[in-house]
Amino acid sequence: MIHYYSTAAYIRLSREDGDKAESDSITNQKEMLRIYMENHEELILKDFYVEM
């Protein structure tokens, strides 16, 4: 039996990205987290939290 967990992903802006509306860092982190979640079916992504 698989136990499922509601999960939120925390993403932080890289200082290297400057003042872009959505940085390359944020976009890359979201993609990496999506891939991770796809490979862990017990984790249910509910939301992203982004610190800029």
PQR file of N, CA, C, O and H, with PARSE charges and radii, in Angstrom:
ATOM      1  N   MET A   1       0.840  -1.181   0.000 -0.4000 1.5000
ATOM      2  CA  MET A   1       0.000   0.000   0.000 -0.0000 2.0000
ATOM      3  C   MET A   1       0.889   1.250   0.000  0.5500 1.7000
ATOM      4  O   MET A   1       1.790   1.390   0.827 -0.5500 1.4000
ATOM      5  N   ILE A   2       0.618   2.134  -0.930 -0.4000 1.5000
ATOM      6  CA  ILE A   2       1.388   3.383  -1.029 -0.0000 2.0000
ATOM      7  C   ILE A   2       0.705   4.468  -0.199  0.5500 1.7000
ATOM      8  O   ILE A   2      -0.510   4.651  -0.274 -0.5500 1.4000
ATOM      9  H   ILE A   2      -0.114   2.020  -1.602  0.4000 1.0000
ATOM     10  N   HIS A   3       1.494   5.173   0.580 -0.4000 1.5000
ATOM     11  CA  HIS A   3       0.995   6.341   1.316 -0.0000 2.0000
ATOM     12  C   HIS A   3       1.308   7.573   0.480  0.5500 1.7000
ATOM     13  O   HIS A   3       2.431   7.746   0.008 -0.5500 1.4000
ATOM     14  H   HIS A   3       2.481   5.024   0.640  0.4000 1.0000
ATOM     15  N   TYR A   4       0.315   8.421   0.303 -0.4000 1.5000
ATOM     16  CA  TYR A   4       0.480   9.636  -0.486 -0.0000 2.0000
ATOM     17  C   TYR A   4       0.656  10.839   0.430  0.5500 1.7000
ATOM     18  O   TYR A   4       0.065  10.916   1.506 -0.5500 1.4000
ATOM     19  H   TYR A   4      -0.598   8.281   0.686  0.4000 1.0000
ATOM     20  N   TYR A   5       1.486  11.776  -0.026 -0.4000 1.5000
ATOM     21  CA  TYR A   5       1.795  12.957   0.774 -0.0000 2.0000
ATOM     22  C   TYR A   5       1.584  14.216  -0.061  0.5500 1.7000
ATOM     23  O   TYR A   5       2.159  14.349  -1.142 -0.5500 1.4000
ATOM     24  H   TYR A   5       1.967  11.713  -0.901  0.4000 1.0000
ATOM     25  N   SER A   6       0.772  15.128   0.428 -0.4000 1.5000
ATOM     26  CA  SER A   6       0.633  16.438  -0.204 -0.0000 2.0000
ATOM     27  C   SER A   6       1.950  17.175  -0.009  0.5500 1.7000
ATOM     28  O   SER A   6       2.480  17.236   1.100 -0.5500 1.4000
ATOM     29  H   SER A   6       0.304  15.020   1.305  0.4000 1.0000
ATOM     30  N   THR A   7       2.467  17.729  -1.087 -0.4000 1.5000
ATOM     31  CA  THR A   7       3.800  18.306  -1.059 -0.0000 2.0000
ATOM     32  C   THR A   7       3.807  19.686  -1.709  0.5500 1.7000
ATOM     33  O   THR A   7       3.133  19.916  -2.713 -0.5500 1.4000
ATOM     34  H   THR A   7       2.036  17.679  -1.988  0.4000 1.0000
ATOM     35  N   ALA A   8       4.570  20.589  -1.130 -0.4000 1.5000
ATOM     36  CA  ALA A   8       4.808  21.899  -1.727 -0.0000 2.0000
ATOM     37  C   ALA A   8       6.289  21.987  -2.068  0.5500 1.7000
ATOM     38  O   ALA A   8       7.130  21.417  -1.372 -0.5500 1.4000
ATOM     39  H   ALA A   8       5.118  20.402  -0.315  0.4000 1.0000
ATOM     40  N   ALA A   9       6.601  22.699  -3.135 -0.4000 1.5000
ATOM     41  CA  ALA A   9       7.986  22.858  -3.566 -0.0000 2.0000
ATOM     42  C   ALA A   9       8.425  24.296  -3.305  0.5500 1.7000
ATOM     43  O   ALA A   9       7.724  25.244  -3.662 -0.5500 1.4000
ATOM     44  H   ALA A   9       5.918  23.162  -3.700  0.4000 1.0000
ATOM     45  N   TYR A  10       9.582  24.448  -2.684 -0.4000 1.5000
ATOM     46  CA  TYR A  10      10.139  25.772  -2.374 -0.0000 2.0000
ATOM     47  C   TYR A  10      11.259  26.066  -3.362  0.5500 1.7000
ATOM     48  O   TYR A  10      12.177  25.264  -3.537 -0.5500 1.4000
ATOM     49  H   TYR A  10      10.152  23.678  -2.395  0.4000 1.0000
ATOM     50  N   ILE A  11      11.172  27.219  -4.000 -0.4000 1.5000
ATOM     51  CA  ILE A  11      12.146  27.621  -5.006 -0.0000 2.0000
ATOM     52  C   ILE A  11      12.675  29.000  -4.621  0.5500 1.7000
ATOM     53  O   ILE A  11      11.926  29.870  -4.176 -0.5500 1.4000
ATOM     54  H   ILE A  11      10.427  27.870  -3.858  0.4000 1.0000
ATOM     55  N   ARG A  12      13.972  29.176  -4.802 -0.4000 1.5000
ATOM     56  CA  ARG A  12      14.597  30.444  -4.413 -0.0000 2.0000
ATOM     57  C   ARG A  12      15.322  31.050  -5.598  0.5500 1.7000
ATOM     58  O   ARG A  12      16.014  30.344  -6.333 -0.5500 1.4000
ATOM     59  H   ARG A  12      14.580  28.469  -5.163  0.4000 1.0000
ATOM     60  N   LEU A  13      15.170  32.351  -5.790 -0.4000 1.5000
ATOM     61  CA  LEU A  13      15.809  33.081  -6.876 -0.0000 2.0000
ATOM     62  C   LEU A  13      17.321  33.127  -6.675  0.5500 1.7000
ATOM     63  O   LEU A  13      17.814  33.398  -5.580 -0.5500 1.4000
ATOM     64  H   LEU A  13      14.608  32.924  -5.193  0.4000 1.0000
ATOM     65  N   SER A  14      18.031  32.859  -7.744 -0.4000 1.5000
ATOM     66  CA  SER A  14      19.482  32.977  -7.715 -0.0000 2.0000
ATOM     67  C   SER A  14      19.870  34.440  -7.882  0.5500 1.7000
ATOM     68  O   SER A  14      19.280  35.140  -8.705 -0.5500 1.4000
ATOM     69  H   SER A  14      17.631  32.638  -8.634  0.4000 1.0000
ATOM     70  N   ARG A  15      20.820  34.902  -7.142 -0.4000 1.5000
ATOM     71  CA  ARG A  15      21.298  36.293  -7.260 -0.0000 2.0000
ATOM     72  C   ARG A  15      21.895  36.553  -8.641  0.5500 1.7000
ATOM     73  O   ARG A  15      21.941  37.696  -9.095 -0.5500 1.4000
ATOM     74  H   ARG A  15      21.300  34.334  -6.473  0.4000 1.0000
ATOM     75  N   GLU A  16      22.349  35.502  -9.301 -0.4000 1.5000
ATOM     76  CA  GLU A  16      22.967  35.643 -10.619 -0.0000 2.0000
ATOM     77  C   GLU A  16      21.962  36.047 -11.687  0.5500 1.7000
ATOM     78  O   GLU A  16      22.358  36.523 -12.750 -0.5500 1.4000
ATOM     79  H   GLU A  16      22.312  34.573  -8.932  0.4000 1.0000
ATOM     80  N   ASP A  17      20.665  35.866 -11.429 -0.4000 1.5000
ATOM     81  CA  ASP A  17      19.646  36.152 -12.432 -0.0000 2.0000
ATOM     82  C   ASP A  17      19.192  37.605 -12.432  0.5500 1.7000
ATOM     83  O   ASP A  17      18.428  38.001 -13.313 -0.5500 1.4000
ATOM     84  H   ASP A  17      20.342  35.479 -10.565  0.4000 1.0000
ATOM     85  N   GLY A  18      19.627  38.393 -11.493 -0.4000 1.5000
ATOM     86  CA  GLY A  18      19.287  39.813 -11.475 -0.0000 2.0000
ATOM     87  C   GLY A  18      17.811  40.068 -11.281  0.5500 1.7000
ATOM     88  O   GLY A  18      17.181  39.476 -10.405 -0.5500 1.4000
ATOM     89  H   GLY A  18      20.247  38.071 -10.777  0.4000 1.0000
ATOM     90  N   ASP A  19      17.254  40.955 -12.103 -0.4000 1.5000
ATOM     91  CA  ASP A  19      15.872  41.419 -11.924 -0.0000 2.0000
ATOM     92  C   ASP A  19      14.885  40.835 -12.917  0.5500 1.7000
ATOM     93  O   ASP A  19      13.831  41.435 -13.129 -0.5500 1.4000
ATOM     94  H   ASP A  19      17.766  41.436 -12.815  0.4000 1.0000
ATOM     95  N   LYS A  20      15.162  39.710 -13.532 -0.4000 1.5000
ATOM     96  CA  LYS A  20      14.226  39.107 -14.479 -0.0000 2.0000
ATOM     97  C   LYS A  20      12.919  38.776 -13.770  0.5500 1.7000
ATOM     98  O   LYS A  20      12.925  38.432 -12.589 -0.5500 1.4000
ATOM     99  H   LYS A  20      16.018  39.222 -13.360  0.4000 1.0000
ATOM    100  N   ALA A  21      11.800  38.877 -14.479 -0.4000 1.5000
ATOM    101  CA  ALA A  21      10.487  38.565 -13.892 -0.0000 2.0000
ATOM    102  C   ALA A  21      10.460  37.124 -13.388  0.5500 1.7000
ATOM    103  O   ALA A  21      10.142  36.888 -12.223 -0.5500 1.4000
ATOM    104  H   ALA A  21      11.795  39.157 -15.439  0.4000 1.0000
ATOM    105  N   GLU A  22      10.784  36.167 -14.238 -0.4000 1.5000
ATOM    106  CA  GLU A  22      10.975  34.786 -13.780 -0.0000 2.0000
ATOM    107  C   GLU A  22      12.316  34.349 -14.321  0.5500 1.7000
ATOM    108  O   GLU A  22      12.499  34.211 -15.530 -0.5500 1.4000
ATOM    109  H   GLU A  22      11.043  36.358 -15.185  0.4000 1.0000
ATOM    110  N   SER A  23      13.226  34.137 -13.439 -0.4000 1.5000
ATOM    111  CA  SER A  23      14.600  33.875 -13.823 -0.0000 2.0000
ATOM    112  C   SER A  23      14.775  32.493 -14.428  0.5500 1.7000
ATOM    113  O   SER A  23      13.915  31.621 -14.308 -0.5500 1.4000
ATOM    114  H   SER A  23      13.077  34.249 -12.456  0.4000 1.0000
ATOM    115  N   ASP A  24      15.916  32.323 -15.082 -0.4000 1.5000
ATOM    116  CA  ASP A  24      16.270  31.001 -15.594 -0.0000 2.0000
ATOM    117  C   ASP A  24      16.399  30.022 -14.441  0.5500 1.7000
ATOM    118  O   ASP A  24      16.037  28.852 -14.567 -0.5500 1.4000
ATOM    119  H   ASP A  24      16.614  33.032 -15.180  0.4000 1.0000
ATOM    120  N   SER A  25      16.912  30.497 -13.324 -0.4000 1.5000
ATOM    121  CA  SER A  25      17.069  29.673 -12.136 -0.0000 2.0000
ATOM    122  C   SER A  25      15.720  29.134 -11.660  0.5500 1.7000
ATOM    123  O   SER A  25      15.598  27.946 -11.360 -0.5500 1.4000
ATOM    124  H   SER A  25      17.206  31.448 -13.222  0.4000 1.0000
ATOM    125  N   ILE A  26      14.717  29.993 -11.592 -0.4000 1.5000
ATOM    126  CA  ILE A  26      13.373  29.587 -11.148 -0.0000 2.0000
ATOM    127  C   ILE A  26      12.799  28.560 -12.123  0.5500 1.7000
ATOM    128  O   ILE A  26      12.277  27.526 -11.704 -0.5500 1.4000
ATOM    129  H   ILE A  26      14.816  30.958 -11.837  0.4000 1.0000
ATOM    130  N   THR A  27      12.894  28.842 -13.403 -0.4000 1.5000
ATOM    131  CA  THR A  27      12.374  27.937 -14.424 -0.0000 2.0000
ATOM    132  C   THR A  27      13.052  26.574 -14.333  0.5500 1.7000
ATOM    133  O   THR A  27      12.384  25.542 -14.389 -0.5500 1.4000
ATOM    134  H   THR A  27      13.317  29.682 -13.743  0.4000 1.0000
ATOM    135  N   ASN A  28      14.368  26.567 -14.194 -0.4000 1.5000
ATOM    136  CA  ASN A  28      15.111  25.305 -14.099 -0.0000 2.0000
ATOM    137  C   ASN A  28      14.745  24.535 -12.830  0.5500 1.7000
ATOM    138  O   ASN A  28      14.590  23.314 -12.865 -0.5500 1.4000
ATOM    139  H   ASN A  28      14.911  27.406 -14.148  0.4000 1.0000
ATOM    140  N   GLN A  29      14.609  25.243 -11.718 -0.4000 1.5000
ATOM    141  CA  GLN A  29      14.256  24.571 -10.466 -0.0000 2.0000
ATOM    142  C   GLN A  29      12.863  23.947 -10.555  0.5500 1.7000
ATOM    143  O   GLN A  29      12.653  22.828 -10.087 -0.5500 1.4000
ATOM    144  H   GLN A  29      14.735  26.234 -11.689  0.4000 1.0000
ATOM    145  N   LYS A  30      11.913  24.668 -11.156 -0.4000 1.5000
ATOM    146  CA  LYS A  30      10.562  24.118 -11.320 -0.0000 2.0000
ATOM    147  C   LYS A  30      10.598  22.836 -12.141  0.5500 1.7000
ATOM    148  O   LYS A  30       9.947  21.851 -11.793 -0.5500 1.4000
ATOM    149  H   LYS A  30      12.084  25.576 -11.536  0.4000 1.0000
ATOM    150  N   GLU A  31      11.358  22.851 -13.226 -0.4000 1.5000
ATOM    151  CA  GLU A  31      11.439  21.671 -14.092 -0.0000 2.0000
ATOM    152  C   GLU A  31      12.079  20.493 -13.353  0.5500 1.7000
ATOM    153  O   GLU A  31      11.593  19.366 -13.450 -0.5500 1.4000
ATOM    154  H   GLU A  31      11.887  23.652 -13.508  0.4000 1.0000
ATOM    155  N   MET A  32      13.151  20.742 -12.625 -0.4000 1.5000
ATOM    156  CA  MET A  32      13.807  19.668 -11.870 -0.0000 2.0000
ATOM    157  C   MET A  32      12.860  19.080 -10.825  0.5500 1.7000
ATOM    158  O   MET A  32      12.817  17.865 -10.634 -0.5500 1.4000
ATOM    159  H   MET A  32      13.546  21.657 -12.547  0.4000 1.0000
ATOM    160  N   LEU A  33      12.103  19.945 -10.154 -0.4000 1.5000
ATOM    161  CA  LEU A  33      11.161  19.468  -9.139 -0.0000 2.0000
ATOM    162  C   LEU A  33      10.009  18.694  -9.765  0.5500 1.7000
ATOM    163  O   LEU A  33       9.555  17.700  -9.198 -0.5500 1.4000
ATOM    164  H   LEU A  33      12.138  20.932 -10.309  0.4000 1.0000
ATOM    165  N   ARG A  34       9.531  19.131 -10.917 -0.4000 1.5000
ATOM    166  CA  ARG A  34       8.472  18.382 -11.605 -0.0000 2.0000
ATOM    167  C   ARG A  34       8.942  16.974 -11.969  0.5500 1.7000
ATOM    168  O   ARG A  34       8.216  15.999 -11.776 -0.5500 1.4000
ATOM    169  H   ARG A  34       9.899  19.938 -11.377  0.4000 1.0000
ATOM    170  N   ILE A  35      10.150  16.881 -12.490 -0.4000 1.5000
ATOM    171  CA  ILE A  35      10.712  15.580 -12.857 -0.0000 2.0000
ATOM    172  C   ILE A  35      10.856  14.702 -11.617  0.5500 1.7000
ATOM    173  O   ILE A  35      10.520  13.518 -11.647 -0.5500 1.4000
ATOM    174  H   ILE A  35      10.740  17.673 -12.647  0.4000 1.0000
ATOM    175  N   TYR A  36      11.354  15.281 -10.535 -0.4000 1.5000
ATOM    176  CA  TYR A  36      11.500  14.524  -9.288 -0.0000 2.0000
ATOM    177  C   TYR A  36      10.151  13.987  -8.822  0.5500 1.7000
ATOM    178  O   TYR A  36      10.032  12.823  -8.438 -0.5500 1.4000
ATOM    179  H   TYR A  36      11.627  16.243 -10.511  0.4000 1.0000
ATOM    180  N   MET A  37       9.135  14.851  -8.859 -0.4000 1.5000
ATOM    181  CA  MET A  37       7.797  14.452  -8.398 -0.0000 2.0000
ATOM    182  C   MET A  37       7.211  13.361  -9.284  0.5500 1.7000
ATOM    183  O   MET A  37       6.538  12.458  -8.788 -0.5500 1.4000
ATOM    184  H   MET A  37       9.232  15.797  -9.170  0.4000 1.0000
ATOM    185  N   GLU A  38       7.459  13.432 -10.588 -0.4000 1.5000
ATOM    186  CA  GLU A  38       6.972  12.399 -11.506 -0.0000 2.0000
ATOM    187  C   GLU A  38       7.565  11.035 -11.168  0.5500 1.7000
ATOM    188  O   GLU A  38       6.927  10.004 -11.381 -0.5500 1.4000
ATOM    189  H   GLU A  38       8.006  14.165 -10.992  0.4000 1.0000
ATOM    190  N   ASN A  39       8.779  11.034 -10.643 -0.4000 1.5000
ATOM    191  CA  ASN A  39       9.461   9.786 -10.308 -0.0000 2.0000
ATOM    192  C   ASN A  39       9.175   9.297  -8.888  0.5500 1.7000
ATOM    193  O   ASN A  39       9.679   8.252  -8.476 -0.5500 1.4000
ATOM    194  H   ASN A  39       9.297  11.871 -10.469  0.4000 1.0000
ATOM    195  N   HIS A  40       8.373  10.046  -8.146 -0.4000 1.5000
ATOM    196  CA  HIS A  40       8.007   9.680  -6.781 -0.0000 2.0000
ATOM    197  C   HIS A  40       6.490   9.801  -6.650  0.5500 1.7000
ATOM    198  O   HIS A  40       5.972  10.808  -6.169 -0.5500 1.4000
ATOM    199  H   HIS A  40       7.964  10.895  -8.481  0.4000 1.0000
ATOM    200  N   GLU A  41       5.795   8.763  -7.085 -0.4000 1.5000
ATOM    201  CA  GLU A  41       4.338   8.815  -7.174 -0.0000 2.0000
ATOM    202  C   GLU A  41       3.646   9.036  -5.840  0.5500 1.7000
ATOM    203  O   GLU A  41       2.472   9.406  -5.814 -0.5500 1.4000
ATOM    204  H   GLU A  41       6.215   7.944  -7.476  0.4000 1.0000
ATOM    205  N   GLU A  42       4.337   8.820  -4.742 -0.4000 1.5000
ATOM    206  CA  GLU A  42       3.731   9.026  -3.429 -0.0000 2.0000
ATOM    207  C   GLU A  42       3.633  10.519  -3.072  0.5500 1.7000
ATOM    208  O   GLU A  42       2.920  10.889  -2.140 -0.5500 1.4000
ATOM    209  H   GLU A  42       5.291   8.520  -4.763  0.4000 1.0000
ATOM    210  N   LEU A  43       4.348  11.369  -3.813 -0.4000 1.5000
ATOM    211  CA  LEU A  43       4.324  12.807  -3.559 -0.0000 2.0000
ATOM    212  C   LEU A  43       3.350  13.493  -4.510  0.5500 1.7000
ATOM    213  O   LEU A  43       3.465  13.362  -5.729 -0.5500 1.4000
ATOM    214  H   LEU A  43       4.928  11.069  -4.571  0.4000 1.0000
ATOM    215  N   ILE A  44       2.408  14.211  -3.956 -0.4000 1.5000
ATOM    216  CA  ILE A  44       1.416  14.926  -4.742 -0.0000 2.0000
ATOM    217  C   ILE A  44       1.719  16.424  -4.639  0.5500 1.7000
ATOM    218  O   ILE A  44       1.556  17.020  -3.574 -0.5500 1.4000
ATOM    219  H   ILE A  44       2.315  14.318  -2.966  0.4000 1.0000
ATOM    220  N   LEU A  45       2.154  17.023  -5.734 -0.4000 1.5000
ATOM    221  CA  LEU A  45       2.521  18.438  -5.735 -0.0000 2.0000
ATOM    222  C   LEU A  45       1.276  19.298  -5.664  0.5500 1.7000
ATOM    223  O   LEU A  45       0.422  19.247  -6.549 -0.5500 1.4000
ATOM    224  H   LEU A  45       2.287  16.538  -6.599  0.4000 1.0000
ATOM    225  N   LYS A  46       1.179  20.084  -4.611 -0.4000 1.5000
ATOM    226  CA  LYS A  46       0.046  20.981  -4.420 -0.0000 2.0000
ATOM    227  C   LYS A  46       0.347  22.404  -4.855  0.5500 1.7000
ATOM    228  O   LYS A  46      -0.536  23.100  -5.357 -0.5500 1.4000
ATOM    229  H   LYS A  46       1.873  20.125  -3.892  0.4000 1.0000
ATOM    230  N   ASP A  47       1.606  22.851  -4.665 -0.4000 1.5000
ATOM    231  CA  ASP A  47       1.919  24.233  -5.004 -0.0000 2.0000
ATOM    232  C   ASP A  47       3.429  24.454  -5.008  0.5500 1.7000
ATOM    233  O   ASP A  47       4.192  23.699  -4.405 -0.5500 1.4000
ATOM    234  H   ASP A  47       2.323  22.285  -4.257  0.4000 1.0000
ATOM    235  N   PHE A  48       3.831  25.507  -5.705 -0.4000 1.5000
ATOM    236  CA  PHE A  48       5.199  25.998  -5.667 -0.0000 2.0000
ATOM    237  C   PHE A  48       5.221  27.261  -4.817  0.5500 1.7000
ATOM    238  O   PHE A  48       4.315  28.088  -4.913 -0.5500 1.4000
ATOM    239  H   PHE A  48       3.211  26.121  -6.195  0.4000 1.0000
ATOM    240  N   TYR A  49       6.231  27.415  -4.001 -0.4000 1.5000
ATOM    241  CA  TYR A  49       6.464  28.653  -3.267 -0.0000 2.0000
ATOM    242  C   TYR A  49       7.775  29.219  -3.781  0.5500 1.7000
ATOM    243  O   TYR A  49       8.808  28.551  -3.737 -0.5500 1.4000
ATOM    244  H   TYR A  49       6.967  26.743  -3.923  0.4000 1.0000
ATOM    245  N   VAL A  50       7.730  30.461  -4.271 -0.4000 1.5000
ATOM    246  CA  VAL A  50       8.896  31.061  -4.890 -0.0000 2.0000
ATOM    247  C   VAL A  50       9.325  32.284  -4.087  0.5500 1.7000
ATOM    248  O   VAL A  50       8.533  33.196  -3.847 -0.5500 1.4000
ATOM    249  H   VAL A  50       6.891  31.003  -4.306  0.4000 1.0000
ATOM    250  N   GLU A  51      10.591  32.286  -3.676 -0.4000 1.5000
ATOM    251  CA  GLU A  51      11.164  33.436  -2.968 -0.0000 2.0000
ATOM    252  C   GLU A  51      12.024  34.208  -3.951  0.5500 1.7000
ATOM    253  O   GLU A  51      12.949  33.664  -4.553 -0.5500 1.4000
ATOM    254  H   GLU A  51      11.233  31.545  -3.871  0.4000 1.0000
ATOM    255  N   MET A  52      11.705  35.478  -4.103 -0.4000 1.5000
ATOM    256  CA  MET A  52      12.474  36.316  -5.037 -0.0000 2.0000
ATOM    257  C   MET A  52      13.134  37.447  -4.307  0.5500 1.7000
ATOM    258  O   MET A  52      13.825  38.260  -4.922 -0.5500 1.4000
ATOM    259  H   MET A  52      10.953  35.920  -3.614  0.4000 1.0000
TER
END
